[in-house]
Amino acid sequence: MQKFNQTYHNMSANNAKQYWRKNLKYVSILLSIWFLVSFVFGILLVDELNTIRLGGFKLGFWFAQQGSIYVFVILIFVYIKLMNKLDKEFGFNKD
């Protein structure tokens, strides 16, 4: 953690802004996907999606009950991968 703080303080203001701009871009995109899956697919479009079946269940029901949770967990792993890549790009990796 001390190495992280030292590296962060040595960053130029421009690099710090680029780092956080990319981080906020990633978070915005991933939260938009989660909103789309959980709210739009699970609530707003549930009637239209219920005309399609997935594993014996109506697709709208599946998104509302399980799909949004699965997508959320997948998005966590995607965020971890993206942040590890971003940390390496800006010199925050532990290596």
Secondary structure, 3 states (H helix, E strand, C coil): CHHHHHHHHHCCHHHHHHHHHHHHHHHHHHHHHHHHHHHHHHHHCHHHHCCCEECCEEHHHHHHHHHHHHHHHHHHHHHHHHHHHHHHHCCCCCC
